[in-house]
């Protein structure tokens, strides 16, 4: 068993050349534990500007406005279902206690694994600071579906980018995590975000026949609709109703944010009584669908859809149908059926 | 003279024509001495590979995929060709496949089986995996490494794989070798994705877990003794299976690539597929 800090670690990590108290406070001169721990701060970077911001002021300031810190995406993902009064109740009774308890501090990505449902793996490598260690950080919060889909650990095809040696931060670089200093309501509104065409501009893609196919579908079908390799986890696979079993699927339907586009959809497990205990009836539940556009992280060059046009054009194999909609789900879902 | 000819003839019949350019299982010492002559492919997770790997090794992911409701299947030919080509492997390459350690022996043979099935003749697995390499104090490298892409074309060898139809046809004629754990074979436990407890009637039990000891492959003579004890014959057709097509490749690898048996097929649909077949009734609480 290694020590949390060691002389070797202190020598090679500049963060540890400061006194422990410079971040964790407490009293280093005290002789007993109680006195030494007086005023101790367990997780200094819960306040990024006060802790990390002393040396990294711009990053820390920006980060306080980023979605990983504000968790604003969670709020705005459901607030459209609430009346004005319900929005206030949500903010007071649900958001801070539940959604925002998931916010990531600086240390959750750079020192220790983040807490997920009250559980975490502790320090990643003693108290050594890590620039990035995605399998111990990103993979935990996004391990219900995204990361294991990406690596193929769910048994599906590993994402082509993973196979080429890329991990999370290669498409989602630090600047995007730390934010650009603006507070965004959700990830779809962020100014700079990953996009397939940044690296794969359509005009340079593939053979002539492939170019034509891409031109035909451009603006009407998302990249993921054709290039998702295999079934991906639906949130409902685990969260909808008692005894739900994992049942991955590919679901193609109209993008709720752009009805002119066919894309991959994921069923979000918000049901009519989700917030009942908080006294929120969701007065406008039917204003938002239960299916949302998603980019499954198991991208492949070749899939059954790229190999055979009939998969969509004759069989409509993965298309959302009315009979697939969960009982009592939002009426808005009907708008998404191709 | 006649006796010598007879011995040669018997040898020729029992030890089939079998020429490999590389041993089926190689040691860390051998690999270190021959590193420049082989393509090393690392099957471990990408972050493990990046953190440390055998110098020159390339990461290779996706050699087995879930499809058609089966957990571990061979990718489509064009997909597989691309994976192998991008790893810098040609049909005449000498390839060494590396997994984490001996506990992943069946996973490394599953990858190696896929390569030989796709038409790469000279494939070896590293005994003891990357753990044996580092334990032996061999040098390591970090980050990503790539080799020049080849123009590899897949030529599947149907002699290496059993389809469900072949298994159904061979139930009474072939030697069925069940490589799952003993209690699974006996019918005490089963994987959730397998529909029946027990085993195919008449199947022999030879767990793949027995191939290694302390993370290293047992001596060839010892493995041969195990096979001989079951009175399995290299002359009769054999179908090897497990639950989902991984464990079975371990014994397939030893029998065909190390011992030279030529009439052995690995059934990658395995119990996951055949247990759903109404005409196949597994038996339990019996040995063979």
Interface residues (C-beta under 8 A of the other chain):
Chain A: X133 X134 X135 X151 X152 X154 X155 X156 X157 X158 X162 X163 X164 X165 X167 X230 X300 X301 X302 X307
Chain B: X45 X46 X47 X50 X59 X60 X61 X62 X65 X66 X67 X71 X72 X75 X76 X78 X79 X82 X83 X86 X144 X146
